[in-house]
Each structure stands twice: as C-alpha cells, then as structure tokens.
Amino acid sequence: MLSIALPSSGPLYQSTIEFFNNAGISIERSNSRSYTGKTHFDKNIKIIFQRQSDISDSVNKNIADIGILGLDRYLENDKASNTKIIIEKMGYGNCELVVAVPQKWDEVNNTKDLLKHSKTQKLRIATKYPVLTAKFLSQNEIESYELIHTSGSVEVAPEMGIADIIVDISATGNTIRANNLKILNDGYILFSEACMIMNNSSIKASNDKFESAKKILRFINGYLNSKKYNTIIFNIESKDENALFNQLKEYNYLSGVIGPTIAKVYSNDQKNWYAVTIIVENTNLDLAINHLEDISAEGITVIENKLVFNKTLNVEKLLKN
C-alpha cells in the first residue's frame, strides 16, 4: 500500500487538502487530531498526517513513500540520499527564507555591509534553519557568527536581546517589519513553496505502489497543467471550414495547442456560422481575446480547465529516474 505523508497542521495543511481535492484526489480525515486519513481515489493509498519537520525523515526511512512539505523544510532536514524531489513547485505555500536585521542598523543594508559589520562584532543569529543559514553565510564569506536555535517566534529574538539578527520564513514581510526589522536587499536565501518528495527505492520495489504513485502523479500534473491553459469557445461567420482555419492560423494565439476544433452551427439567420474551440495559454489569453474581437467573433466564452492531461509527460520515467 502506498503511504503519503501530508502536513498535519499549519497553513500548508489546509492548502494541501484543497490542492488534492481540486486534483480529483479527495482526502478524508475524521478529525484534526487523527494521524491517518483515506482517499477513495485509490484503495491502495494510505494517508498519514505528520508535522512538516518529520515528513522528510519519514520518507527517507520508508515510513512513507511520498511526502508533501515546504521546499525549505526539505532542504533544511534532508540528510540522506534515499529521497528525491519529484515535483519542486506545486503552486502553493509560497514564502521566502530571509535575513533580517534591526531597522536601526542604518549602515547594514546588504550582505557586504553585514560582512563588514561582522568584522567588528560577532553576529548572533536566531533561526530555525541552521543548515541553510550556515550555507548562505559561507557563500558570502561571513565567518564570525553564532547560530541560536529558538522554538518560538524568531522575529522577537532581537527585541528580547537573544540575538542580533534573524533568518526566518516570511510570506509578506509584515511580521518582520512589525518587529522593527528589515530584510537585507540581497538577503533572500530561498524562494520556497510546497513540493512533493518520494523514497527512491520503496516505490520501485513494489508494482502496486508504483502503479498508485503513477496514478497520483498523472492527476496532480493534470491539475498543475490546468492552471496554465484556458479553453475559449466562440462563434464566427465564415465561407467554410478551410477558410476559417486559414484565418485563425494567421494569429499565433488562435490556433490552439494542436489545432482549433471547428463545428458547423445550424443557425436561424441562414448565415454560415461556425463554433470554434481552442486552448490558449493563460499568458496569451488577453492577446487571444483581442484577436477574436478583431475578426468579429461572437459569444466569446472562457472556461477554466479542471484537469489537463499532457501526453508528453512520461510519468513512469519521472518515477524511475
């Protein structure tokens, strides 16, 4: 049975449940204290709920085969080679791991300033991310520092005199500013969001697990693809299908992914109307609408896609690599 570890609480918990539900993989949990869940998507899938800080280790030790957690948590806690990232950007849980110093430090605004400051005063840095922090400091040649672990709110550490500066996760920067801190101009260590990891060997060793993992990945990628495209349906008058096709292909954004679907409309006004369906990338949606108005299309309707399955994605190769 394929085991999937999901965050048990915090902001990533609800976002993950909503993501799976939107992808057609409904997750049921009896109550907020339950550490197990289920899905009717596949009878061979078991859901377990864990703290984000435990998920990477669980997947590494084969307690779970797949896990969802923040990229920041994975990179901070991954200490072995039994896991790999299978989807790095799941499109939610966005935040940044940043370096912040007191606002009153007028002379410190970037890492070069911080390096200079560390030459005269050893830096005391409060953080829950010692691995990523030490790596960042090393990359910027900062050697005179002490890392101070705190289990509470990191932002209050300078105000309480526990530390001089902080390294912490921030989504908006509001909490950092509210505690009289400022983010260094180049103090962005990591841009993080939810990611999916898997055990390198456990899924490959079981055909049942492999098939369930393949099914899960197909639907998750189908949902991620759906966010990239919109379906446009419109009516347009033309001499015939070929003339209409040639007209549409003159516009880069009206030819669809493979091509437009064109169907005859039997209208009451005796005119030669056709119904056309095309799929357009979200980034080109505005241009596509403008082009449709230029060629006098009518009844333009934009439909948000639920799932878009891309045959070019080789799920088996993704799992086996």
C-alpha angles and dihedrals in degrees: 000000000000112000119207120191116210130181110274097208145352130067093310093057098068093036090054093049090050092047093053092045091051089050090057094257105117115203121203124196120177094216141340092267096053115107095200134059140172142220130206088208090089127001090213094063123093122193121211126183120217142159111275090240090060100045098080091051092046092054091045091053093044094247084124128019097208131024139189118209142131115291088232091059092047095050091045097049106030105111102158142052099239093093135061136181110253098175114021099182119040094168102246140072091052116181142137133238104223144177113232130184132186113286089230089067092093093169094055115074105133141021093271089057089047091051090052091048091051090058090068101030130030109240119237107204124191114205147140089214107068095155097052091039094053091048092052093048091049091051088054094045094244108149107156103082145106122216114220117197117215127182094196132059107326095200094069095054096093092046090051092048093244093118142002099226138005141224111203147138117275131182100181106001091236096117091048092052091044088060093053094257132128131206115239113249090243096024097113105121098174140002103215139186137157114303137182121234131184140194109259096221112022096070094045091050094060125054091201092052091045093053093047092047090049090052092049093049093048092056095041091051089045089057093045089050091050089064090059098056143047128198116230122198121187144155124236137172118236143153093250143325095278093050090049093048091051090049093051096047090059086074116066094215100046101062096078127221096298099359142305123286108231123191132176116249116211098212131182094233093068091235124135101256128171132192113222130194122193135168115226132187112248091238090060098042097103092049091048092053091049091052092049091053089049091058093044098250114173136205092025108189125183116204123195109226121234099199131359115192114204114204091200090070108094102206094180091054090048091055097042098048 
